[in-house]
Amino acid sequence: MYRIANIVLFVLAIFVIMGCSCSKTLCERNIQDEILNVDKLRKQSKKEYRYIKEDAERLFVNSATVYPDTLYCQQYTSLQGYFYGETGFDLYCM
């Protein structure tokens, strides 16, 4: 009777040890997956930032050259401040 109980306890102890090591491996894999996901999102954010910047420049540069002394020129100047200033999009995508 004691022998069977010892075998059962031994088998349960092995399962506990193996379960702990397996969960550690799973946690490490999850962390690595999250790091890869964050890296993908960062790259995607940089691409979207570049597209937004190109579209905005295309829109405002054309208008600012056609109407040099109007609101378009002021908007283009303020747009440059957003992209290259201290409070603009450049801080978002660092």
N, C-alpha and C positions, 0 to 999 in steps of 0.2 A: 504494500500500500504506500509506504513512504517512498519507495523507489519510483513508482509511477508519479507521485506528487513532485518529486525532485526533477524528473524528466520534464514534466509539464512546466514547472517553474523555469527550468533551464531554457526550454523552447520559447517561453514567453519573454525571458530576458533577451534572448537573441533577437526576437521580433522588435523589442523596444529599442535595442541598440541599432539594428538595421533601419528601423523607422526614423530614428533621430538623424542618422547619417544621410538617409534619403531626403529628409525634409531640408537638411542643410544644403544639399546639392540643388534641390528645387528652388530654394530661396536665392542661391547664387545665380541660377539660370534666370529667375525672374528679374533680379537686379540687372543682369547683363542685357536682358530684353528691354527693360525700361531705359537703360542708357542708350541703346540703339534707337528706340522710339524717339527719345528726346533729341538725339542727333538728327534724325530724319526731319522732325518738326522744325528744328533750327534751320536746316538747309532749305526746307520748303518756305519758311518765313523769309529768308534772305531772297529767294527767287521772287516771291510775291512782292517784297519791298522793291526790288529792282523793276518789276513790271509796273507797279504803281508809280514809281518815280519817272520811268520813261513815258508813261501815258500822261502824267501831269505836266512834265516838261514839254511834251509834244503839243498839248492843248494850250498851255500858257505862253510858250515861246512864240508860236504862230500869232497869237492874238497880240502879244506885246510888240512884235515887230510891225504888225499892221497898224496898231494904234499905240504909238510910243508914249503919248502923254495922257493916257487914260487909266482907268481903274485896272485894266489888264496888266499894265506894266507894274503897278503897285502890287497886284496879286502875285505876279511872277517874282517880284523882289521878296515878298513875304514867304512865298513858297521856297525860295532858296534858303531863307532863314530856317524853315522847318526841316529841310533836308540836311543842312550843314550847320545849323545852330546848336546851341547847348540844350535846347528843350525840344528838339525835333525827333524825327523818326530814327536818326542815327543812334540814339540811345536805346531805342526799342530793339534793334537788330544787332547788338554787339555780341 
